[in-house]
Amino acid sequence: MMNNILGWFSLFAVCGVLIRMLAPGDGYHCESTLEGSGVWLQPAVGRYQPPRVWQPKQCMLRTFDRASTAQCLSNQTSLFVGDSHAREMFWAVVKDLDPNYDTSNVEKHSNIEVQIDGVSLKFFWDPYFSNEGLFELSRIANDEEQKEHVKMVHISTGMWYVHNREDKEAGFNEWKQALRRLNEVVAAQDTAGRRALEFITVSPMLLPDYATLREIKDEAHLRGLDAQYLIRMNAYLDQNFNKNPYRKTRISVPFSFVDMRNKGGRATFKKDGIHLNDDVYKTMSDTLRNVRCNQELLDHKYEITSGPVYPFSNTCCIHYKQPRTMGQVLLLGVICAVLPIIYLGQRYTRSDYYPRFVRYVSWPVPSIQDETLLTACVVISASLAYSFFCDRTQFFGKGTKQFESMEFWVLILLFLVATGYSFESQNENTFLNRHQTEEWKGWMQVIILIYHITGASKVLPIYKFVRVLVAAYLFMTGFGHATFFIKKGDFSLKRATSVLFRMNFLSILLAYVMDTDYPFYYFAPLVSFWFCVVWITFRVFPSWNSIDTSVGPVLAKIAASAVILNMLVRFQLPFQLVFTVLKYLFNIQWNLREWRFRLILDIYIVYIGMIAAVATLRYNQGNFPLKNLVTNRLVLGIVALVLLVVYTAVAASFGIKQDYNKVHPSISWMPIVAFVILRNLTVRFRSHYSTWMSFIGTCSLETFTLQFHFFLAADTKGRLYILNTPTSDGVLGFVQKYLNFFLVSVIFIIVSHAVADQSNSLTKLFVGSQEQQLPEHSITQSQQGEEFDMGDSEPPVPTRKSPGRVVTFLKIHTLQVKIVVAFAFMWVFNVLP
């Protein structure tokens, strides 16, 4: 059944990418940004604290600041014409360019012109759109030179027609006539074949807060602003002008403004009940600039950046340039064309039930008769195609992450219930046995996923806890590999390649397919680096690894390694030299500052894991100086609790993330050691584990890596929505959000587990089978080393009597040749334009 599921998934993933890349149409969420559906992610608090963070349908809105506004509007003129709503939109853009701009001496009912950072902003007070505003727009429309420098035009008119006319129907008709004049100006340009004004928006009617008007007894506006006519005006706008801004008419009506006003409630208004809060006007002006500027900002980023341009954290009204590099073209070509043909050739040419043309087309396909290799290639390729489909096209929605404490703690509660429900006993009760470590990796991964998808990094206590979880992964890296090297003494190229290939295969492919960087998937590079550190530490003077008589030599090696590495990391020169060589020889441009930050943050914990491995093996030999003390569960329990209390007290004393990061390397070992003690305190604790968390733990490396693109979205900056993003509050929005979360999570876990299995198979094929069985030690935990292989264990791969050509290459060539070929391919992909 699992193979059928993966087969269908592979088919849909590959076909989806092809269809989306070739399908015509808009699909960039320009219209959905303007059309009205959306939701406030941060609800209003009280009467006058407005809602914040607007989530339009299917995309992530950019919040414009001074730099992005100046970059988009530089050497251009933006016109705001009409009533006070247009004036407030004008001031919202001005405040983005200069938050301290003084508006106290500016006459409200007057024309205003502001020049900041090469940006020209003009406001024309013309609430009836019949005087200066209309004349200025007509003049610019007929001046080809000036028209080229107009970035956008926003018009707000209509409220005064209703408010200041006794005959509301006559006012309504006059307003329609004003809009016809606007339409004539634009239509005349199109008819004459002249360059049209690029972007014109007409604001819908924003109904006032009638409850506030009644409270302040504003009878004039209560009588004048008749809701019936304002609603009719919006219906007229919807029928006549609600067009995509990139269609021929060039006029659109951002009905999202109405949605913002309605879903924000009374808190969206100022105390007069007519004008909106400044933050709401800011969001409205951001919406217009997202549609007008996002693609230009992205194109400019492509032009000035020679390498990858990720993250794509603002996805409204953008078109991903794809595939962008020759490496992407080649890899996506193999994924989307070659592998499906091979799959069909292998699956269907043996069947007489398929049409003759299928068998004929499949006949010249290269022979890959080893089904293990074929399955692995298809499954992993489908996961890569699905990642590209989710995060490099606009087919699926992408939502902004907004931390909600209730959501975070409910998900944590569900996680705890699932963990407790799935607890089972097992026969193995050794210290940190395999079931226990897989469970440990699993529940840590679940918490990290919850942390990422809820945007909990903004909450410092949660951030500190997750930093400890990452350190715990590295602790297991040091513990597991140190245990293996001490017991087995296998420092062969085959062993090192097996571990490094297994850890990095997926991350490297993702970097090429998604046009990102390898260090972006930071966990794989991090554990790979630390594996190399452990390997070198125990490979140097291997005779010192013996702990039969004394642990002094091996502890001395560990201490020396820690001191040397600490010096190398803190002094930038060695890493600068390495990164410079990578840049000029391999066209690899990595962020040295970010890499050093990652290393320094957990600079000691791997060595703590090595020391723990030495102590554990020494204890199992029965030659441990504090054995009586260690076997006292009461003493161990007290030690663990003291460590937890000390860590909590020290960590809580730091209220700034940067300050905590400085002390984290020195204290992260405390809660980890405490957990290890408590988790193994009794036989019952050691012999029970959560099967569900253990299942996730077996694919923790894949979940850590694949989450970047199809559990999260926008290169981790947002949330992936297979279904539409929530467009309403209340029960319906809740159901939309969490039904999507459930579907995304199920697909994510299934695919991650399948990729983990197939990565093991590929690792075995690439490295080759063991020629001889290494002897087992007489230590009680004879399998301890294998239990701690951090993502490098390989299941047996069935052999075939007639292997295909690719399998033959993998089997008959030496490992050194295969490594050289692999690096040659990567070098080619790096240097290709």
N, C-alpha and C positions, 0 to 999 in steps of 0.2 A: 504493500500500500504506500509506504514512504517513497519508493522509487516512482510510483505513478504520480504522487503529489509533486515530487521534484521535477519529473518530466514535464508536467503541465506548467509548473512554475517557470521552468527554463524556456518553454515555448512562448508563454505570454510575455516574459521579460524581454526576450530578444525581439519578438514581433512588435512589442510596444515601443521599444527604442526606434526601430525602423519607421514605424507609422508616424511617430511624433516628429522625427527628424524630417520626414518627407511631406507631412500633411500641410496643406495651405491653411490660411486663415490668420486671425490676429493671435489669440491665445497667449498674450503677454500680460493680461490682467490690467490693461489700461482702462477699459470700460468698467470692469468690476470695481476698480478703485474709485470711480466717479459715480457709479449708478445708484448707490444708496445703501446696499446691504453691508452690515458690519456690526461690531459690538465693542463697547468699552471694556478693556481688560481690567482696569483699575476703577471700580465704581466710585461715585461721588460719596463724600463723607460730610454729613451735615447739610446745611442749607447753602453755604457759600464756598465750600471746597469742591471744585468741579471734578468730573471724571478725567482720567488721563489714560494714555496709551490706546489709541484707536486701532482696532484690528479690521481692516477691510477684507472683503471676500477673497480668499485664496492667496494672499500675498502679504509680505512684510513691508510696512511703511517706513521710509527713511525719515528720521528727525533731522531737519536741516539746522546747521549751525552757521557761523560766520564764514568758515572756510568753504563749505560746500555751496552756500548761497552765492558767495563771490565768484567761485569757479564756474557756476552755471550761468549767472546773469552778467558776468563781466563784459564790459564794452557793449552792453545791450540796455535797452529801455523797456521797463515794464509799466504798463498803464493800468490804473485803477480808476474806474469811472462810476459815478452814481451817488448813492446815499451814504449814510453813516456806516452801514455794514461794509461797503467797499473801502471806506476810510479806515476802519479798524483792521481790515485785511492788509491794507497798505502799511499801517503801523506795525503789524506783526512781522512783516518782512524787514522793515527798517530796524526793529529791535533785534532781529537775528544778526544783522550786520553790525549794529552798535547798541548793546543793551542799555547804555547810559545816555542815549540820545534824549535831549530835553524837548518835550512837547508842550510844556506849560504855556509858552507864549504864542502858540500856533492857533490861529482862528479856525474854529471847527468848520464853519460853512464857507470855506475858501479853497482855492487851488493850492496844492503843496507840491514842491519838487525837492528831492533829496539826492545828493551825490555822495556815495561812500564806496571806497575801494574799487573805483571804476564802474560801479553799478549805478545806473540812473533809474530812479523810481519817481513816477509822477502820479498825483491824484487830482482828478478833476471833479469838483463839487457840481454835480448835475443830476439831482435825484429824479428828474423827469426824463432824463436822457433825450433832451431836445435842444440843448444849447451848446455850451463849450465842449462837453465831452463828446457829443456826436460829431460836432464840427472838426475837432482834433482827430478823431478816428477817421473821418472821411478824408481829411487832408493827408494823413499818413498813408492811407490806403492808395492814394493817387500819386504818392511820391516814392518811386522805386528805390531811391537811395536810403531814405529814412525807414522805409518798410523793412529793409534788410536788417535793421538794428532793433526791431521791436521783438522782444522775446515772448511776451504774453500780454493778453488784455483780459481784465476781469471787470465785469459790469454788474452792478447791483441796482436795480430800479423796480418800482412797483408799489412799494409801501406808501409813498407819498400820494400816489394816484388814488389810493383807497382812503387814506387818512384825511386828505385835504379836499375831497370832493363830496358835496352833499349828495349828488347823484352818483351813487357807487357804480351803476351800470355804465354811465358815461365815462367815468374814470377808468373802468376796466377796458373799455373800447379804445380810449386814448393811449393806454399803456400798450395794447396790442399794436396800435399804429406805430408807436415808437420802436417796437421790436421789428416790425416790418421794415422800417427804415434801416435798422441794423442789418437785416437780412439782405436788403437791396445793396448795401455797400459791399458785402462779402460776395454776393452773387455776381455783381458787376465785374469784379476782378476775375472770377472764374470764367465768365462769358468772354471776357476780352483776352483770356489766355495769359494774363499777367500773374506774377508770383503773388499768391494770396498770403494774408497774415496767417502765421502758423498756428496760433493757439488762442482761441477766444472762448471765454466761459461767461455764462450768464447765471447769476446766483438765483436759486429758487427762493420763494417767499419763506422766511423763517418766522413762524407764528410767535407772537410774544407770549409771555407767561401771564395769562389772564388772571390767575389767582393772585399774583403779586400786584398787578394793576388794581385789583379790587382792594387789596390790603392797604396800598398807599393812596387809594381813592383818586386814581388818575382817570377821571371820567372822560377826558378828551380822547385819550388813546383807546379806552374801552369802547367808546362809541365809534371812533374813526376806523380802527383796525378790525374791520368785520371779518371774522374767521371764514365765513362762507365765501367771500370774494378772494381771500388769500388762497384758499384751497382750490378755487376755480383757476386762479392764475397758475398754480403749480400744475394742474391738469393740462392747461394750454401749453406750458413749457414742455411738459413730458411728451405731448403729442407732436409738437412742431420742432423742438430743438434738441431733444435728448438723443444726440448722435455721438458716436465715437469721435474723439478729437482728431483722429488721423484719417477720417473720411473726408470727402470732398467739401462738405459745408464748412468745416473748420470751427463750428460752433457746438458747444456741449453745455449741458446743465448738470452741475455736480449735486445730484440729489442725495449724495452721501451727507451733505450739510444738514438736510432735513432729518436724516437718520441720527446724526450726532446730536442734534437738538432734542429729538424725541426720546432717545435712549439715555440721554444724560439727565433728563428731568429738570427740575427747578434749579439745580445746582449749576446748570450751564449758563444761567443768566446772572447779570449784575443786579444790583438792588433796584434799578429802574424797571426791571421786567421786560425790557425791549432789547437792550444790547447784551451780547453774550460775554462770558468771561474771557479774559485775554488768552488763557490757555486754550480755550476752544477755538478762538480765531487763529491761534498759532497752528493748531492741528489742521484747520481748514486750509490755511495757506501752505502747509506742508503737503497736503493732498494735491493741490494744484502743481506744486513744484516737483512732486514725485512723478506725475504724468509728463510734465514738460522737460524735466532735467535728468531723470535717472539714466536713460539710455545714453545721453551725451556724456554724463559723468563716467559711466562704464566704458564707453568708447575711448574716452581720454585716458582712462586707467590702462586700457589695453595698449594704447600708443606709447605711453611713457614707461611701461613695465616690460622688460625683456623676458622675465620669468613668469611663473604663475601669478594670477591676479586675485586668487581667493582671499578671504571668504566673500561669498555673494550674500551679504547680510541684508540687502535691500532688494526685494524681488518684484516690487510692483512696477509694471510697465518697462520691463527689460527683456532683451533678447540675448540669450546665451550664444556666444559665438562658438560653434562647435562643428566638427572637432577642430581644435585650434592649432594643434601641433601635429607633425608628421607621425610622432609616436602614437598619439591618439588615433590617427587615421588607421595605422597598421593594426593596432591592438583591437580597435572596434571592428575593423574589417574581419579579423580572425574570429572575434566573438560573434558577430552578427551574420557572417556569411560562411566562412570556411567550416567552423565547427558544426553548424546545423546540417550542412551538406554531408560531412563525414558521418554525423549521427544517423541521418537518413540512409546513407549508403550502407552502414553497418547493420542497421536495424531492418531495412526493408529489402535489400537485395537478396536475402536468403529466403524471402517469402514469395510464393507464387500467387498470392492473393492480391498483390498490388499491381497497378497498371504497368504495362511494358515500358512506357516512357520513364517511369520512376526508376526501374531497374537499369534502364539504359543510361540515364543521367548519372546514376550512382556508380556505374561501372568503373570509371577512371579514377575514382577517389583513392587517395593513398591508403594503404592497408594499415589499420590500427586494430589488430585483432585482440589485444588485451583489453577486455571490457572494463577492468579496473581503471586503467589510464583514461579511457574514453569517458567513463562516467565522471571521473574526477574533473577532467577538463570541461565537460559540459556544465556540471553543477557550479564550479567556481566561476566559469565564464558567465553563466546566467546571473550569479550574484553580483558580478561586476557590472553587467548590463543593467541590472535592476538598480544598482547604486547610481549609475549614470542617468537612468530614466527618472529616478526620484529627485536627484539633486542637480541635474544639469539640463533639465527641461522644465517647462511650465505646466506639464500635464497634471501633476499632483499639487495640491495647495501647500503653502508654507506659512505657518503662523508664528507670531511673536511670542516669545517666552515671557511670562509675567508671574513672578512668585506669588503664590497664595498659600498661606500657612495651613489652611484647612485641607487643601488638596494634597499638600506634602504629607501631612500626618495621617490622612486617610489612606494614602497609598502605602505608607510605612505600616499602618495597622493591618492592611490586607496582606502585606508581605509577611508580617509576623504570624498571622493566622495560617497562611499557606505553609510557612516553615514548620509551625507546630503540628499542623494536621498531617504532614508528610513524614513525621519522625518514625523511624523504624530501627529495629535492632539488627546487628550484624555480628558475625563471628569474630572479627578482628578487633582486639581491644588494645593494640599497641599504641605507643605514644605517637601522636600526629600521624595516624594511619591514613591510607589513601582516601577512604570514604570521608574522613574528617577534613582532610585538606581540600578535596573537591567541593565539599559543602562550604568550607570557609571561603574559597574563591567565588562560589556561587552566590552566597548571600551578600558578600561585599559588592559583587558586580551588580546585583539587583539594586542595592542602595545607591550605587554610583549612577545607575541609569535613572533612578527616581530623582536624584540630585540634579542631573543634567537636564532632564525634560521639564522639570518644574522651575528651573532658573534659580535654584536655591544657593548658588554661589554668592549671592548678594547678602546672605545671612551668615555672619561670621562664625557663630558656634557650629553650624552645619558644615561650613567650609573647613574648619579645623578638624572635624570628625572625618570628613572625606579624605583630607590630607593624611590622616593616620591610616585609612584603609589602603591608600596607594602605597604607603610605606610598608604595610603588612604584606602586600604582594611582593615587594622587593625583599623583605625579610625571608619569605618563602623561597625566593630565588637563591639567596645566599645559603640558606639552610639546605635546600634540596640538592643543589649542585655540589656544595661542599661535601655533603654526605656521600654522594656518588663518587666523587674523585678520591676521597679518603678510602672508601671501601673497595672500589673497582680499580682505581689507578689507570683508567682508560682516558688518555689524553690524545687519542688518535685524531687525525684529520676527519675520519668518518664520523666520529662522535661529535666533534665541534660543528661540522657541516650539517649534520642531522638536526642539531638544536637550532642553529642559526637559520637554516632554510625553513624549518617549521615555524619559527617565530616571525620571519620577515617576508615570506612569500606573498602573503595577502596584502600587507602594507605597501610593498614595492609596486605590485600590480595596480593597486588603487591610486597610487601617486601618479602613475602614467595615464591611466584611464580617466581620472578626474582632473588632471592637470593641476595637481597640488604638489606638495613636497613630502618626502619621506618622513622628516621629523614631525610633520603635522600630526601623524598618527603616533603620538609620542610614546605610548606604552611599549610598542614593539622595539623601537630604537633603544629605549631605556633599559628594558630587561636584556636586550642583546648586548648592550655595552657592559652591563654588570655581569653577564655570563662570561664575557671575555676577561673581565677583571678577575673573576673567581678562577677561570681556567689558567690564567697567567700566574696567579698567586700560588696555586697548587702545582702547576707545571714546573716552576722554578724550584730547584732542589727537591725533587719528588721524594727522596729518602726521608726528608723531614716530615712527611705527611703521616708517618707511622705514629700511632698513639698507644702502642702496646706497653711501652715502658714510661714514656713521658710525653706530656702535651706541650712542653716548653718550646721546642723548635717550631711546631706548626703555629702556635700562638704568636711566636716572634715573627714568622712570615706574614701572618695576618696583620699584625701591628705595623710592620714595615710597609706593607702594601697600602694600608690606610694613610700613613703619613705621606708616602710618595704621591699617591693619587690626590690627596688633599692639596698638596703643593702645586701639582700640575693644573688642577681645576681652578684654583684661586689666582694663579698667575696666568694671564691670558695667552702669553706668547706661544706655548706649545700647541694649544688648540687653534690659535690664529694661523700658525704655519700649516696645520693639517687642512683647515678650511680654505686657505689660499690655494693649496695644491688641488683640492677638489674643484675649486672654482675654475682654474685655468686649464687643468688637464681634462676634467670630466664635465665641465659646464654645470656644476652643482653649486647652487648659491643658497646656503642654509644660514639661518639666523644664529650666530654664535652666542649672542646675549641670551636668547631664549634657551639654548641648549645648556649653557652654564647654569642658568637659573634652575633648570630641572635637575641637574646633577647635584648642585649644592644643597637643594632642598631635602635630599635624602642621602647625603654623602656618607653617613655612618651606618645606616640601618642594615645594609647588606653585610657589613662586617659583623654586626651583632648576630645576624643569621648564621654566619660562618662559625662564630664562637659557640652559638647554641648547638650547632651540628657536632662540633668537637666534644662539647660537654655531654651531649646525648649518647654518642657512641662510646665515650669513656665510661659513662654510667652503665651502659648495657654490658660492658666487659666486666663489671663488678669491681672495678678499680677506681673508685671515685672518692675523694677525700671527705666529702660532705654527704655521703650516701645516707647516713642515719637521719640527718637533718632534712634531706630532700624527700625521704619517704614519709615524713611527718606531714600529713595533710593539713592539720591545723596551722602549722607554721607556714606552709606554702600558701594557704588561703589568706592568712594575715599579710604576708608579703605582697600578694597580688592586690589586695585591697589598698594597702599603703601606696603601692605604685599608682593605682588609679586615682587616689585622692591627691597625691602629689602632682600628677600630671594635670588633673582638673584645676587645681589651685593655680598652678603656673600658667596654664593656657588661658584661664579666665582673666588673668591680670593684664592681658594684652587686648586692647580694644581696637587696634588698627591691624588690618591684614598684613601689611608690610612688616610691622614690628613682630607679629607672630611668626612670619616666615623666617625671620632671623634666628629665632630660638627653636623652631620646629626640629631641625636636624639633631639637636641635643636631647630632646625630650620625647621624640616619637616612639622610641623603643619601650617606654614605660607601659603604656596601655597594651602594646602588642605582647610583651612578655607576660603581663598580667592576664590577658585573655588566654594565652597558651597554657598557663598554669591552671586557670579555672576550668578550661575546656577539657583538660586531661587529669583533673583532680581525682576522679574516681573511675572505677572500671565501668560503671553504668554510663557515665558521661562519654567515655571513650568508645563504647560499643554501640551507641545510638547516634543516628545522623538523619538529616532531612534528605529524602530521596529527590525531592524537587530541586532543592538548592544544589545538590550534588550533580544533577543533570545539567543545570546551567553552568556549574563549575567546570564541567568537561569541555565547554566551548567558551570559556571566559575570555581567551585571547581574541576569538572571533567577535564576540559581542562588544568587547572593548574597541575593536577596530571598525566594524561595520556600523556601529551606532552613529558614526559621524555623518552618514549619508542616508540611511533609510530607517532609522529610529528617530533620530533628530533630523534636522534639515538645515539648508543654508550653511553648510559646513559648520554644524553644531550651534549656530546662532539662533535657530528657530526650531519649530516642531513640524514634523511631517503630517500632512493630512491626506490620507487616501480618499476619505470622504470630504465633503466641503467643510471649510472652517465654520465654526458656529456663527450664525447670523442673527441670533436672537437671545435674549436673556431668559432666565427661568428654566423650566423643565425641559423644553425643547433644546435649548442651547446646551444644557447639561448632558442630555442624551446624545446629541451630536458629538460633543467633545469626547465623551468616554467610550462611546461605541467605536469611534475612530481609534482611540488609544488602545482598546482591546484588539482590534484588527491588526494595527501596526505591530503591536507587541507579539501576537501569535506568529505572524509572518516572520518577524525579526528573529525570534527564538528558533523556529524551524529551520530557517535558512542558515543561521549561525551554526547550528548543530550539524547540519549537512555539510557545510563548508569545512568544519573542524574534522569530520570524518574523512572527507576527500583530501584535505591537506595532509593528513597522516599518510594516506595512500601515495600521494605524490612524493612526499618526503622519502618514503621507503623505496620507491622506484628510482628517485634521483640518486640517493646515497648508495643503494644496493643492500643486499641482505648480509647478515653477519656470517663470516666464514667459519667462526668457531664460537662456542659458548664460553663466556668468561666464567671462571670458577666462582662459586658462592663463598662468602665468608661464613664463619661460624657464629657471627653475632646473632643474637636472638631475632632482630628485625632484618632478616636476610633480604627483604625486598624494599628496605627503606629508601635506597637510592632511587629506584624506579618510581616510587610513590611521589617523589618530589621533582621529577622531571617537569619543569615548567613549560608545558606545551610541546614537549619533544618526544613523547612516547608514540610508538608506531605499532598498529596492529599488523598481524601477518598478512601478506598480500598473496593471493593465489597465483600460481604460475600456470602458464599456458604451453601447450606442446609446440604451437607455431606462433611465436610472438610477432607482432607487427614491426615495421621498420623503426618507428619511434621508440618502441619498447626495446628493440634490439640495440639501438644506439645507447639507451640508458643502461643496458645490462652489460654490454661488452666493452665499453670504453671506461678508462680509469676515472676515478673521481676527480683527479686533477684536471683532466681534459674537460669534463663536464663543468667544473667551476670556471675554467677559462672561457668556455663558450658562453656560459651564463653572464659573466662580466662583460664579455664582448657585446652581447645583445644590449645590455644596459647602457654601455658606453655609446653605442649607435643611437639608441633612443634619446640619450642625453644631448648629443651633439646635433641631432637632426633639428632643423628649424621648426 
